[in-house]
Amino acid sequence: MTIILAREQEYEIIGPDGNFPVKLSEYNCGCGSWQISGIPCSYVMASISHNCGTKTLRDRVPMYVHQCLTKNAYMQTYRGMIHPLPDKKMWPKIETGKVLPPPFVVQSWQTQNTKEERI
């Protein structure tokens, strides 16, 4: 992997899968993985390492992980009591009818398009 510094906290990473721009200040990587998962991908990790050095990398990475994935967020989520549920065998029996799919309806725009194609 080759790391090219474009400007402060902005890099171009040349890797085996292609070239990817990384903007640490905007939490943005060209591969899209970081934006989807909230966890820094390998390109972002290389950029962070280049930006702050490998000695402080462990301390800096949590700054680039999405807030909902932190230990504090986890602890806040489960701080209240989670009440136990009875076994499925003890659930009350409920009479349900047969579940049918919704009826198929042709949208008006579809019929208009087919008329235009015939003309």
Protein Blocks (a to p, Z undefined) as FASTA:
>chain_A
ZZddfbghiacdddfkbccdddfklopafklmmmmnopacfklmmmmmmmnopklmmmmm
mmmgcfklpmklmmmmmmpccdddddfklpccddddddddddddddfklmmmmmmmmZZ
